[in-house]
Amino acid sequence: AAQGLLLQGSATAGGASSSSSHGDTGITAEAAWQKNKQQQRRPRMGRQAAQQLQQHLDETAAKNAASPSYARLHAKRNALPAAAAREECLRLLQQHQVLVVTGETGCGKSTQVPQFILEQAQQQGRLQDANIVVAQPRRLITTSLSRRVAEERGEAVGNVVGYSIHADRRLSRLTRLTFCTTGILIRRLQVDPALSSVSHVIIDEVHERGLEVDFLLTAMRELAAARPDLKLLLMSATLNSSNITDYFAAQVAGSVGCLHIPGRTFDVQQFFLEDLIEARLRTALAAEAAGAAAAAGRPPPFGSGYGFDSSSFAAYTGASTAGELAASAAAGRVAAQGGVVMPHGAKLAGSTNPKFAPDRRNWDERLKGYVAAEDSHLKEHYSPATVAEVQRWAACIAKPRTNDDLRKQHAAAAVAAIQFICRHETDPGSVLVFLPNWQAIASVFEQLMAEEEVASALQVFVLHSLLPMQEQQEAFNHAPPGFRKVILATNIAESSITFDDVAAVVDSCRVNLADFDAVNNLPTLGPQWASQASLWQRRGRAGRVRPGMCIHLIPRTMAEQHLEPFDPPELRRMPLGDVCLLVKSLGFADIGGFLGRVPDPPAAAAVASAVAELQAMWALDEQQRLTPLGRLLALLPGDVRLTRMVIFGALLGVLDPVLTLAAAETAQGDVLRMPNDTMVAEYEARKADGSSADGLTDDYSQQQSWQTFGRRPEQGQGRAAGGGQGAQGQWLYTARDMQWERRAELAGGDSSDHQAVLAAFKEFTKVASSPHLPEWRKRNMLRAGLLSDKTLAEVRRERLNYTQLLYRAGFLQLAPGSSWDSSKRSSSRLAYSAQGSSQQQQYDALFDAELDEVLGISSEQQQQLPTAMDWALGEYADAAQG
């Protein structure tokens, strides 16, 4: 398809333009299915591949029969609740084309249901005909699930079980079960709208209602109606099955099957903000009484279950001594002490100034209408000191004096919960903390590290989508003996991920949600309250493989009565440009009509805004038909703006820097790393001595890093070591200062982030490509320059991905004498030049075509083009090597 897009001269480009003028030329799912029906069957596996598959299955079975580890995994599988529903699942799937599967978190549906289908096909001798695709919303979930399923089958990833995510895949000709992201499945639909080689499609975590999930639900409903042999499974833990059943039943012939897998593997105790406050109050009272008794030479007056040495959070929240607390004068005295009931950071609403008192509008906007003074459950079951503290918390959230106060309030509550668990829970399991965004993670980390008593025994990991995949995978490692692992995560850890050592979950009940102002065409992103479905999902992270506990950092009444049942669909709060291009690329003529058939359609104004933006980008013409440029943008993955930038970077002769900038945006990680403790200490010492005004320029330049830091790191050096992760409360602020100064240095003294990224990648390439340096020395040199080797390596991979796409699309060709194996992802020797640079007539044929044929630009728009672009499109064609 790409051959007709700006690639092979005026005749081809003109043909593409003329074909688009007669309407959409994309193959609809129904047309593709009719064409496939004429072939009488789906494409089968070749005879040689089938023989290799059978040989692999026989070898794997023989190996597993003698493997004790496989027997243990098989026993664990049989103990999952999903194992009891195997026969029912297969029976319903045989009777219905569409099956909706719901199940409690931890029941095993994500790993077991695909295996049920795979094993049945294997038992019936039809494995070569089965091709199962499982779509997941996130890359980390996709890779972890594929590894788990492959492990349970006793084989390596990439054989029968594989995965495919952006910039990484493990597949082979033997693969029959593919885990992929929802974006990869959409791209597969673009190439093969009928999914002609696929027998089963499973879409997991449907309840999240992401933009890609909603698009897939609509597209798969259309495809299921056209392909009766395609089996479709929709899975979720908190899905409203009746709504989704009615949605598919209206389009697909026959009834839609429903299966619910009951039960959770292990029990999870659930607590709320008032429980945390009450527990901290009781420990403070117990400690005060124990100190007074020790001074008087008598035993503590409280029972062992109430004392400071209790090993259970629940022991501090029982109702047996609630009356004693209510009548205790000590309770009020202790509650008034800063940092005892809640840390100092959480006691920000104690001001009696009337101007800071929240009104009804504040309660409605900030707390979903929750008013602590009207909470009858709180007053009936908790002490007055706890009630007063909850009311102070609510007042600070409803009307904070500053945004910094609000951030500290949320962070302090999370830190209080983590510290209480570390001090009083004897179970050494890890703690999973759900936070809304990177700023919240940084605030919690800073406050947590400020107390040496707790911080010295912690191993802290961060789980965020901006981090490279390698760093995200580190969170699955177990903590060494004597340390407790704490995972600070966003909602990336909310679904389908199993940490087998998590014993407690701390839930901030916040999530970073994107929104979109269609009128002003402005996207926004900020923390909001999570839905009840999200709280339920997060609670279940603690009960996957062991009993656990979960502390939600909001009052129980607010969680049960004021939060939304589900998160709003992403399609209603995101820009729709990419979706509109996908709709057109699949052959649907009416964008608004297709989006009107999704489960929760977006606003008409948002659709109109997206169409207008695509027309301004020359991706759609005035009749909303794809231009040649639009077809190319739809074929290439990634954000449409970045893809367009790369295409014009190639046309205008600035491809190298544009590739780096686009790759940095796609990699989604900071090119600068956080400094370690030694760097921070030296930086602060220089600042105190006044020996260097700019901090990093003298001692952390690239030249110095080649000389001073070219040695092996000492054992345990840096913040990644087990304990002692810094006691200074200002550590994070100092580290940020060092990053800012280094960024300014890379940018040449100005404020351009783009210049900083380009300079950082240049330094990284210089070090990484040095053939005479050992790997450890390269890492130390990059660390000395505060350059993130993992992020910049990801940028290099993304550059190669974009280069491959441009090469396949015809924009680039290999320079004479060069060789490039596209299967070697690490190759950095691809020499590129403009399309047809070795043959001048190809340039002439391409650029002699009318602009409205090549780019879909009208004559009026041509007259508005800058002279520089006219020159570039004409003169750049005459350049030799670009």
N, C-alpha and C positions, 0 to 999 in steps of 0.2 A: 504493500500500500504506500510505503514511503517513496517508491520510485516516482510517483507522480507529484511529489511535493517539493518544489523548488530545486529539483535535483538534476534531471536529465535533459534539459534544454527546453526550447520554446514549444516544441510540438507536444511534449509530455505535459508541461505546465499548462499549456492551453487546453489540453484534453481534460486535465483535472478541473480547470475552471469551467469549461463548458459542461462537464458532467454535473458539477455542483449547481449549475444554473437551472438544471431540470429537476431539482429537488434533491433530497438526501439520497446518497448512494450507499450508505451503510447497510449491511445485511441484517435484517431483523431476525429475531430469534425464531419466529415462525417460519420464515423463508429458509433459514439454515436447517431447521428441523425437517422441513419437507425435502430439502436436498439430501439430508442424511437418511431419510426413510427410503429413498430410492436405492441406497446402498445396502438395504435390508438388515444391517447390523452396525453396531458401533465398531470402530477400529479395534482389532484384537492385537494382543501381544504376538510378536513374531515367534516362529517355531524355535529358533535358537535362543531367544530371550526366555521363552517358556521353559526350555530345558535347563538353562542356568538358574531360573527361579526354583525349579523343583530340586535341583542339586543343592542349592543354598538351604532350602527348607529341610532336606534330609540331614545335611551336616549340622544345622542348628538344633534339630530335634535330638540327634545323637549326643551333641555336646551338653544340652540341657538335661538329658536323662541322668548324667553323671555329675551334675552340678548342685551342691548343697545350697548355694546362694539363690539359684533359680527356684529351688523347692521352697525356700523361705519367702521369696517374692510371690510365688504362686499361692502360698498360704495366706499372705496378706491380701492378695486380690480377692480370694474367696471370703475373707472376713469383711469386705466392704459391703455396705447396704446395696450397692448396685448389682452385686453378684446374684442376689436373690431375684432380681427383676430381669435377668438375662432372657429367659424364655418368653416372658410377656413382651419384652421389647422387640424381639425378633418376630413374634407373632403379629403384633400391631404393624410392624414395618412391612410385613408381607401383605397385610390386608389394606393398608392405606399408602397413598403416595406421599403424603405429608404427615410427619409425626412431630408433635410438640412434647418435649421432655423437660419436666421440671423436677427439681430435687434439692434437698437440703444441702447446704454447703458442707463439703467433705464426704458426700455419699459416693463419689468416684465416677460420676457421669462423664466428666471430660476425658478421662483416660480409658474408661471401660466400654462405653457405648461404641466408639469406633472399633475397638478390639472385638466386640461381639460380632459385628458385621464382617470383619476381616477373618475371624476364626470360622464363622459359618461358611464363608466362601471357600476357605481352605479345606474344611471337612467335606464339602460337597464337590471338590475338585474343580471349582470355578474361580480360583484365585486369579488366573490370568485374565478373566473378564471383569474383575472388580477393580475399580479405580476410585478410591474414597478421598475426598478433599474436605479437610476440616479448617474452617476459617475462624481465626481468633482476632480480637481487636488490637493486641499489642505484640511487639516482637519478642519481648522477654517471656511472655506466656507461651508463645508459639514454640520457641526453642526448648524451653524447660519441659513442656508437655511431650514433645517429640522424643526427647532424651529419656523421659520416664517410661513412655510406652515401649521404646526400643529396649530399654533395660528389662522391663517386665517380660518381653519376648525373648530375652537372652541373646540379643544381637546388637550390632553397632548401628548408629544413626547413618542413614544413607543407603541402606539395603532395602528391605521391605517397607520400613518406616523411615520417612525423611521429612525435611522441612524446607520451606522457601520463604525468606523474608527479604526486605530491601537490602541489597548489597551482599547477601549471603544466602547460600542454599546448599543443602546436602541431599541430593537426589541421584538416582541411577536408573537404568533401564529396568531394574527389579522392583522399583518402588511402587507399592500398591496403596499405601496410606500416606498422604501428604498433609502435614500441618502447615498452614500458611496464614499470613495476615489477611484481613479483609481487603486491603488495597491490592495485594497480589491476585486475589480471586477476581477483583474487578478488572485488572489488566488482562487476566486470562479470558474474561468475557469479551473484551475488546478484540482479541485475536481470534477467538472461537466463540461467537455469541451463543451457539447451541451447546457448548461444553460437550461436544460429540464424543469424546473419549472418557467422560466421567460418568460413573454409575451412581454415586451417592455424594451429596453435598450436605455437610453439617455446619451450621452457623451457631457458634457458641456465644454465650454472654449477650443474648439478644436484649436483655433488660436494660443494657447501658444506652441503647438507642443513639449510638453514635451516627454521624453523618454517613459513613460508609455502610454501617449496618442497615440503616433505613433504605439506602439506595439498593443494597443487595436484596432486602426483603421484597421490594417492588419488582426488581428485575427478575428475581427467582420465581415470583408468583406468575409473571408473564411466561417465563420459560417452562415452569411446571405444567402450565395449561397447554403448551405446545409440544412438550415431551412427556408423554404418559409413562415412559419407562424410567425416568429420572426420579430417584428417591431423595426427598428433602427432609432433613431433621433440624429442628430449631430447639436449642437448649439454653436453659438459664436456671438460676437458683431462685430468683424472685420475680419471675415473669407472670404477668396477668394472662394466664393461658386462654381464658375465654375470649378476650379481645383479639389475640393473634389467631385463634382458631376461626373466629368469624371472618377475619380479614382474608384468610386463605380459602375458606369454604365458599366465599362469594365468587371466586375466580376458577378454582380447581375443581374438576369434576369429582364427585364422590365426597365422602366425609373425611374429616381430618382427625387422625388419631391423637390421643392424649395419654401420656404416661407420667405418673408422679412416683418418684423414688423417695420413700419416707425415711426419717430417722437421721440422726447425726451420729457419727462414729463415737464421739466422746462429748461429755457434758461440759458446757461453758457457763460459769457463773457471771452474771451481768450486774455491773454497778454503775452508778451515775455520780455527778459532781457532788451532790450532797453526801453520798457515801464516803467519798474521798475526804471531804472536809470533816465529817464526823470521825473518821478513822484517825486523821491527824490530831484532832482534838483529844481523842481518847488516849493516844500515845503520849501526848504532852501531859495530860492529867496523870497518867500512870507514871511517867518519868518524874513528875513533881512529887507525887506521893512516895515513890520509892526513894527519892533523895531525902525527903523529910524523915522517913522511917529509918534510913541508914544513919542519919545524923542523930536520931534518938535511940539507936541500938535495938530496933525491933523490926520484924519482918514486914514486907509491904502489905497494906490492908486489902489489896485486890487479889482475886484469884489468878491462877497462872494463865488462864485463857484471856484475861483482861490485861495482863501485864505487858511490859515493853518487849518481852522475848517471845511473844506469840508468833507462830509460823504461818498464820493465815490472815489474809486481808479481811475475810468474812468475820473473824473474831472481833474485829474492831467496829463492825457495823451492825451487830445483833441488837435486837430490841429489848433484851433482858435488863439492861441498865439504862435505858433511855430516861426513865423517870428520875434516876439518881443524877444523871447529867443535867436534866432540866432544873432540878432543885439545887444544883451545886453552884455556889458562889465562885468556886474556882474556875468553873467553865467560862464564865464571862471574863474573869481576869486573864485567863490564858488566851481566850479569843482576842483580847485587846492587844496582846503582845505581837509586835510585827515579826513576821516570818515564822510563826509557830503553827498556826492553823493553815495558813497559806504563805508562800514565800513573799518577800517584800514586793516583788514585781506585781503580785496579784492584788495588793492592797492599795489600789489607786483611786478607789471611789469613796474614800472616807470623808471627803470634803462635804461640809454642810452648806456650802454656798448655794443659794437657791437657783442661780443661773445655770448650774450644772445639773439640776434635777430634771430627769427625762419626762417628757409629756407622752400622751397617747400615740402620737405620730412616731416618736422615737421607738416605743415598744413595738409598734407594727412594722417599721422599716428594718430595725436592727435585730429583733428577736422573734420575728414571725408572730407578733401579737402576744407573746408570753409576758406576763407580769408576775414577778416573784411574790409581791404582796398578796396576790389573789390565789396563790398555790396552796390549796387546802391539804393536799397530800403531804407537802413539805412540813406544814405546821403540825400535823397530827403525828408524824412518825419521827421527827428529829428535834434535837435540842434547840432552845432559843439561840444559842451561840451559832449553831450551824445555819439556822434560818437567817440570822442577821448577815452571816458571811455570804450566803447565796444571794441575798438581796443586794449587798454591795457589789458582788460580781455582776449581777444583772444590770445594775445602774451604770457601771463602768462600760459595759458592752453597749447599752442602749444610747448613752450619750457620753462618749469619751472626750476628754479635754483635748487630746491630740491623737493622731494616728499612731504615734509611738506608744502611747498609753495602751491603745487597743492591742497592738502587737505584743507588748509585754504581758498583758493580761492573759492572752491565749497561751503564750509560751510558758508563763509561770505555772499555769494549771497543769500543762503537760509535764513539766519538770517535777512538780510536786508528786504526780502519780508515779513517774519513773523512780524517783528517789525512794518513795514509800515501798514500792515493790522490791527494790534492791536491798533495802534494809530489813524487811520483815517477811519476805517470802523465801522459804528454804529451798523451793524448787529452783535449781540453777538454770532453768530454761531461758531462752532469749525473750526480749521484749520488742514487739513490733509497734511502732508509733506512727499513726496516720496524721499527716500534716498537709496543709493545702498547697504550699508552694515552696520555692527555694528560700525565700526570705524567712518563712516560718521555720524551716529546717535550720538555717543559720542561727536564728534567735534561740531555739531550743538547745542547739549544740553549745552555744556560748554560755548559757546559764548552767547547763549540765556540767560543763568542764570547769566551772568556777569553784566547785566544791570538791577539793582534793580527796576527801574521805570516800566519796562515791566514785568519782571519775577515775581514780587509780585502779579500780577493779573492773573497768568497763572496756569493751571493744566495740567501737561505734562504726556502723556502716551507713552509707547514704544510698537510697534507691530513688533515682529520679530519671526521667526520660532524657534529660540533657546529658547525662553521663554516658560514656561509651559502654558498649555491651559488655566488654571485659570487666569493667569496674562493677557493673550491675550484677554480674555473675558471682563476684566475690562475696556478696551478701549471703549466699547459700552456704558458705563455709562455716564450720562449727568453731566456737570460741575455744581457745586453749584452756586447760584446767586452771581453775582459780579465777577465771574471768567470766563475766556475763556479757553476752552479745546484745546490743541495742541497735535496732534497725530504724532509722528515721526515713520514712517513705511517704510518697504521695499516693494517690489512688491507683498508681501503677501496680501496687501489691494487693489490690482489693479483690481481684477475681482470678481463679484458676491457678494461683501460685501456692505451692505448699512448702513452707519452711518446717522441716520435721523437728525442729528444736524450739519452736515458739510455745511458750507457756502463758504469756500474757499479752494482751493488746491494749494499747492506750489510744483512744480515738478522740481527736480534737473535734470531730463532727463538722469539719470544714472541708471544702473542696474548691479547687480553682476551676471556675467555669467560664467559658468564653461566651460572649454575647455580641450582637451585631445590630447597629443602628442603620437600618436600610435607608432611611431618609437622608442621613448625612454620610452614608457609606463609611462608617467608622466601626471597626471591630474593637471590642474591649475584653479584658481578661482580669479577673479578680476573684478573691476568696468569697465564697458564699456558704450558707448552711447546706450540709449534705442531706440527702433524702432518707426516709426510713428504710428504703431498700438498701442503700449504701451502708447504713448502720448495721443492718442485718448481715450483709456480706462481710463487713470488717469484723464483726463479732465472731463469725465462723472461722476466721483465720487462726484462732487460738484452739480450736477443737478438731483440727484435721487428723492428728496422729496421737494426741494425748489430751487428758482433761486440761482445761485452761480457765482463764478469767479475762474479762473485758471491762475496761473502765471508760465509759462515755463521759466526756468533760462538759456536759450540759445537764440541767435538771431532768429528772425522769418525766415530769409532766410536759415539758417542752418537747422532748423526744417523741412521746407517744401521742400528743394531741396537736402539735403546732408545726411539725415538719411536713414537707410534701411527701406523699407516698413514693413517688418516683422522680428521678431527675428529668427536667424538661428535655425533649428530643433535641439533639444537636442540630438537626436540619432547620430548626426554627431560630437558632441563635448563632449561625455561622454564615460567612460569605458563601454564595452558591456558585461562584464562577467555575470551579473545577467540576462540580456536579453537572452544571449545564453542558459543559463540554463532553462529559461522559455520556449524558443522555443522547446528544447528537451523534457521538461516535458509535453508539450501539444501533443507530438507524432510526430512532424515534423522531418523527418530524416535529411534534409539538412538545416543546420543553415544559410549558405550563401544564399541559395535559398529563404528562408523565408524573411530574412532581405533585399534581393534584391527586394522584392515586397512591401516594405513600400513606402509611398508617396515620401520620399526623402531618398534613401538608403545611409547607411554609407559607408565610404571608405573600400575597400577590406583589406587594411593593418590593419585597426582597428579591423575588424572581426577576421583576422588571429591572431592578438595579443591577443584578448580575448580568443580565443580557446586555444592558447598555454598556457596562464595563468591558465585556467581551467584544462588543462592536467597536469600542474605542481602541481596543488592542488589535484590531483587524483580524480577530479570530472568527467573528460572525459577520455576515453582511446584513444589509437592511432587512432582508426577508428571513433573518435568523437561520441562514444556511451556513454550514461550515465553509470557510475559505480554505485554500491550500495551507496557509499558515495555521489555521485552526485545526486542521486534520493532523498536522505534525505535532502541535501542542497537545492534542488529545492522545496521541500515540506515546509520547514520551512521558515517563512517570515523574512525579514531583509537582511542586507548586507551579502553577501556570506562569506566574510572574518570573520565577527563577528560570524556568525552561525558556521563556521568551528572551530573557536577558542573555542566556548562553547562545541562543541562535543568532541574535544580533551581534553578540560579541564576536562570533565567527565571521559574520558578514562584514563587520567594520574593522577587522584586523586587530582586535584587542582581546583575543580569546584567552590568552594565558592568565592575566589577572582576573578576568571575569569568571573563568573556571574555578579559580581559587576561592573567590567570594561566594559563588553559588555552592561550591562544595562545603564551605564553612557553615553556610546557612542550613544545608541539608544535614550535616553531621550533628548539629544542635548541641555542641559542647563548647565550652570556653577554651580558647587556644592557650590561655595562661592557667597554670596550676596554682594551688595554694602552697605557700612556702612551709618548710618544716620548722620545728622549734628552734633549731640552731640558727637558721636564717633570720627568724624573727628577733631572737636575742641579739644577734650582731647588729641588726638594723636599729633596734632601740638603743643599743650602746652608742652607735654612731650618731644617732639623733641627739642623745644626751651630751655627747662630747662636741657636737657641732662640727665634726670632721668632714661631713659630706652633706651638702645642701639638698641633693636630690636622691640620696639614699641608695639607689641601685646603680646609678650610672658608673660609679667608680669601680665598685667591687664585683658587680654582677653583670658586667658587659660580656659579650660573647668571647672577646679575646682573653679576658681573665679566666673565664670558665674553662678554656682549653688548657690553661696552665695550672690553676689552683685546684680545680675540682676534678681533675682527671685521675681519681683514685677510687678504690673500692669503698663503698659505704660501710660504716661500722655496724655491727649486729645490733638491731633494735633501734637504729637511728631513725628519726622522723616520726610523724604522728600515726603512721600505719602500724607501729608496733603495739603490742598488747595493751599495756597500761601506761600510766603517767602521761596522759595526753594533754598536759598543760594545765597549770593552775591559775594562770592569769586570766581575769575576766575580760581584759582588753586584747586578748590574743587575736580574736577574729578581726577586730577593728584595725589592728596593726597590719595583719595580713592583707586586708583590703587596701590599705594605704600603699603597701608594697606593690600590689597588683596594678593599682591606678598609675603609680609612677612608672612602672615597667611598661604599661600600655602607652603612656605618653611618650616614653623614650622610643618605643618601636614606631610610633606614628610620626616621629621627627619633630616632636614638640607641639603639634597641633592636636585637635580633638577628633580626628578622623579614626573611627573604629576600623574602617576599610583599610586604611594605610597600615594600621597596627596588625591586622590579620595577614596582609600581604608580606609585611616584614617578618612576622613570626614564622610564616610558612617558608620563607626564603632561608631563615636561619636553621629551621628544622631540616630542610632539604640538604643544606650544606653539611650538617653534622651527620645525618642519617646516611648520606650517600658516600661518606668517607670510607674507602675500602681498607684502610690500615688501622682503624680503631676497633677495639673489642666492644661488644655490646654494652657491657657494664659501664665503660667509660663514656659511651654515647649517652646513656641514660643520665649519668651524673652531670654531663655538660648541659643537657637540656634542662635538668632540674635546677642547675645553677642559674640558668637564664629564665627560670619560672615558666618554661614552655612545657605544655602538657603533651608528652609524647603519644599518649593514647588518642587524644582528640586530634592531634595533627596527623597521626597515622590514618585516622578515619577520614580526615580531609583529603589526604592523598588517595585513599581508595575511592572516595566520592568523585574526585577529579577524573580518575580513570573510568569510573562508571559513566560520567557525562561524556567523556571522550569516546567511549565505546558507542554510546547512543548516537553521537554526531557522526561517527564513522559509518555505522550501519545505515543511518539516514542519508548518507551521501555528502555530507558537508565537509568531511575530511577524507584524505587519502594518505596512505603511507608514503613517506619520502623515499626517493629511489635508494635501493640498497638496504632498506630497513626491514626488519622482520618483527612480527608481533603475534604472539599466541594469546588469543582472547581468553583462553581458559586459565592463564596464569595471572591471577588477580594482582599479584604483587609487582607485576612488570611496570617499570617506570621509564622504559626506553622508547616509548611510542613517540616517534617524530611525526608531527602532523603538519599539514599544509592545507590551504584552501582547496575546495573541490575543483578538480580539473586543472590544477596549477601546472601540471606537466604538459597539458595540451591546451593551447590558447583558444582553439576553436570551441572547446567546451565552455570556457568562460564566456565567450562571445555569444554562444547560443543561449546560455542561461540569462545573461543580463540584457540581451537584445529583446527579450520578451517584455511585453507591457507590464508595468507595475501592478495594474489591476488584475492581471492574470497570475502573477507570481505571488503577490501579497494580498490580493483581494482589496486593493485600495481604489476608491473611486477617483474620477478625474478631479473633482473638487478637492479631495484630500491630497492628491498629488501636488496641486498648486501650493498647498500649505506646508509641504515638506521643507525642512531647512536646507539651505544650500549645501551644508556639510554632508548631509545624508545623500543628497543627489550626487555629490562628488564621490562619496565613499562607495555607493552602489555601482558607480561607473568606473572610477579610477582604480578601486581596489581589485576589480576584475582584471586589470591590466598588470597588476603587480606580479612579481615572479613567485617568491615563497612568502607566505604570510605568517 
